[in-house]
């Protein structure tokens, strides 16, 4: 099932003057059609799987995908809207003759005759992008888009594949639609929001388990393993099946080395996430073993002020750039006059990394909208003291930003 808000997509695409969008990034393909992009997509080359998103919200999606994985896509968006191309995997369907006395080789030949393979058919080493782009051209002609203005997710396309596409379909005006796609994805469907809530719930349960394990002489790796075990146990309890987990846990004064065993006064920083169906949560907290150094207290106090200042405008109708400006100004007021951070958070979703555009950045004029799920963070990494972060996952409602975690955001002493 697709998670695309087609009316939102229509508005954003028409504002950009696009007749359609073709997405080739595997994660975007799965998001758009609700079916696998197939093993060919693992090569991270354009053409393995492509989805056609027309600007008219009433027009059906279309897709080009390898023949081995065409079935699930046809089931998802309709037989008539999917074209396929060969990959390297040889297969045969002998079910129609399974009760016969024919040999395996004879059954294989019957199966190949039944699918009417062309003479001298030979499979490619992985997949043939020229064949795939030819099928895309057929799909576009069927939709009356043979000379259209079509957007691409060019932040994914390798240059060699884009040049081949332009050679294959020269009558089409191909333009970059990466920002438009980000805008469509930024507001989540109810199903997407639930996946992110569930992922955050697992990660917070893991945090509570990690804090129970943390103590004098306990190694960073043991604390991280306790986090994973706690998140996994919560998943079993809730009947959820996480598709991944990640953690950046650091101990001690050098935040980029990971650190070793906890000693008194050490800063312990967590930045963690769990994935449900590819949707990654993202939240973080900072702790100290015993009494914190006064510099650690000062840093966390400033980060707390910055977080509160940004959170005050993390609301529908405000802009990401306002959040960034408020957080930066608060850090500078706290005495960190030269403080500069590129972004204070980001959208969350199904992608190659938990940090997804649009970003809470200085130059961003993106408006905060209900239905967004964002990670808002105020971090600082200081060699000689440690890594510090306050980060929460927020769901934007019509009136406010609702946090996914309930753990204290301050510098808690263990």
Secondary structure, 3 states (H helix, E strand, C coil): CCCCCHHHHHHHHHHCCCCEEEECCHHHHHHHHCCCCCHHHHHCCCCCEEEEEECCCCCCCEEEEEHHHHHHHHHHHCHHHEEEECECCCCCCCHHHCCCCCCHHHHHHHHHHHCCCCCCCCCCCCECHHHHHHHHHHHHHHCCCCCCEEEECCCCCCHHHHHHHHHHCCCCEEEECHHHHHHHHHECCHHHHHHHHHHHHHHHHHHHHHHHHCCCCCEHHHHHHHHHHHHHHHHHHHCCCEEEEEECCEECCCCCCCCCECCCCCEEEEEEEEEECCEECCEEEEEECCCCCHHHHHHHHHHHHHHHHHHCCCCCCCEHHHHHHHHHHHHHHCCCCCCCCCEEEEECCECCCCCEEEEEECCCCCECCCCEEEEEEEEEEECCCEEEEEEEEEEECCCCEEECCCCCCCCEEC
